[in-house]
Structures are given as structure tokens and as C-alpha cells.
Amino acid sequence: MLFVFGVAEVVVVGGDHFQLFVAFQAVEDQFLDDVIDDSKERHADDHAHEAPQAAEQQDGEEYPEARKAGGHGQFGDVVINFEPCDSEQVVFEEKVFGGSVPKNFFPAVEKGVRLAAEKGVLAGYPVVGLKATLLDGSYHPVDSSEMAFIMAAKLAYKAAMPEAGPVILEPIHTLKAHVPGDNTGDIMGDVTKRRGRVLGMEPDEDGLQTIIAEVPLAELANFTTFIRQTTQGRGWFTTEFARYEVLPEMLVPAVVEQAKKLGNLDESADD
């Protein structure tokens, strides 16, 4: 059983549909009673037909500066430069001179950025590869507060990110399929249909051939059934996370639509 971080979903891995059904019933009985009771009507068939949701993340290219205040009755004014970086986390630093933003409010600005980055603007998935630099701002000796600067940072993020050319990233897994030699063509052809890339093939110790490929996780939903049927039960495979790659643009609308159905883009939950 895999808990996918950043996605409200549990991925259950099994050998066949019967195993998955039994596992789902066990999880439902022990952990999901309240959730299932509240959403049976909306998700009645989800566990039977829905493929595992990939933990997409969002990245961007050119991040602009944004200046935002904290809102009515809460004074917190920040100028933040957003830019790409190689880190898998959100990187924050400050380059404020002259006390325009007091140092005791720096942690609040960082907290606001990190909270905002938990939801991307495209599909509501966590943002990676983002560097935020606090450059300037202003404060009021009476009306400024930690909450005001948290809100100002979140508003700056929301203003800047749509202009930054964000993209959705999907997890790519390394697939090693161990199959009889007379089935290698069928397996490699299927991998290609799943948007996969065959990297090579090598002999296995037990007389099988090992096909090595890279495949998007979202495309591996029914691969267990396919390889069993194709090899008459003689083949098996393993997968391991490799990296994230940009989701093809033609698939973005479907991911965004799914995110809307899941409530990922519900901004009322953030405020």
C-alpha cells in the first residue's frame, strides 16, 4: 500500500482485481468509514474504475516580481521575486535593506510563500523548483502583524505564478519486465503505447528476457493484467520511481478537470 504525498489518495498494489477488491474493503473498514459515508454518492464507482492518480507537481520558467499588501485592516507589504531553481523544495531567502520589512516578519513571509506553494495555480498540486526572494516592502507600527505578512506573501504568489508559465510534472518510473523471449515484441509495443521509452533488453537468469523501460506512472494502471495475459502467467515486472517530467500539453486539460472534481482548486479552503 502506497500513500501518495501531495495527493489525497491511497494507491493499493495487488496481483489481480480480486486482491485489490479485498484490500480496498479492508482499508475502507478500518480507515475510510467517515470519508466513504460522506461521499458515497459522488465516488460510488471510483474504486472500481479509476486509475491511480499521478502525483503531479508544478514547475515554472520565468517568475516575475509581485508586490502585495495583506488586506483591509492588516498591513503587510512585500515585494517578492519568484524564479526557477533546481531544488525539489521551495527555496526562500531575503535581500531586504534598510529595514523596510522588519526581520521579525521574515519568517511570516516565508511561511506565506510555503503555504501558498502547496497548491499550484494550474491543478492545485505542490510546486517544486521555485525560489522566492523577499526584496522590499513596508510595514505599519500598529496594523502590521505576522498574519498580515503571511497573507501578503500568499497574495504575491497568487499574482505572480499565473504569469510564470507553470507546467505540470508527472512521475516517471523505471520498468523492468521479465518475460519469455517470444513475448518481448508484444511487451515493448505495449510500453510504447503507454507513452513509455524502451531503454534496452538483457537476458535474465531464469531464461527470461528483461525489458528495461521508462513509463509514466499514470500509464501503468492495468499493466499487471496485460503482462499476465500476454505471457500466460510466466512474466512479471517491477517499477521504481525515476524522476518527474513535464506532462504533455495535450493531457493537461484532463488533469485540470480531474483536479477540479477533486476540489484541488477550491481556494476557499486555503484562506
Secondary structure, DSSP 8 states (H G I E B T S, - for coil): -EEETTTTEEE---SSHHHHHHHHHHHHHHT-HHHHHHHTTTTTTHHHH-------EEE-S---EEEEE--TT--EEEEEEEEE-S-SSEEEEE---TTSS-GGGHHHHHHHHHHHHTS-TTTS--B-SEEEEEEEEEE-TTT--HHHHHHHHHHHHHHHGGGS--EEEEEEEEEEEEE-GGGHHHHHHHHHHTT-EEEEEEE-TTS-EEEEEEEEGGG-TTHHHHHHHHHTT--EEEEEEEEEEE--GGGHHHHHHHHHHHTTT-GGGT-
